[in-house]
Amino acid sequence: MEDIATALMELRRQAQLQGRPLSEQEMAGVISQGVAEKARQNNIGEQLAFARQTADEQYKIAKKQTARDKRWLLPNILGNLGTIYAFGKQGGLWGQGRENG
């Protein structure tokens, strides 16, 4: 429902068109529906705000991790290449292996 006052005015208009008085039960029903709708909208707003905050925090964490990964990428690649070279040389894949073969 849009707005409680608007809904009450519409309810009053409908009752007048039907030529009957507006009952307290009808008014209470419209008011409770309006209050429930407002609470639901507030809850959705809070959920969206929380989701946004969580997403922002996850983004910051991922950005920091990416920066850390970039800092360690070259040393790790060089270390891995050095290990591969050492094992290849020891296994005779290059260097000594070609000279003897």
Sequence and secondary structure as in RCSB ss.txt:
>XXXX:A:sequence
MEDIATALMELRRQAQLQGRPLSEQEMAGVISQGVAEKARQNNIGEQLAFARQTADEQYKIAKKQTARDKRWLLP
NILGNLGTIYAFGKQGGLWGQGRENG
>XXXX:A:secstr
   HHHHHHHHHHHHHHTT    HHHHHHHHHHHHHHHHHHHHHHHHHHHHHHHHHHHHHHHHHHHHHHHHHHHH
HHHHHHHHHHHHHHHTTSSTHHHHH 
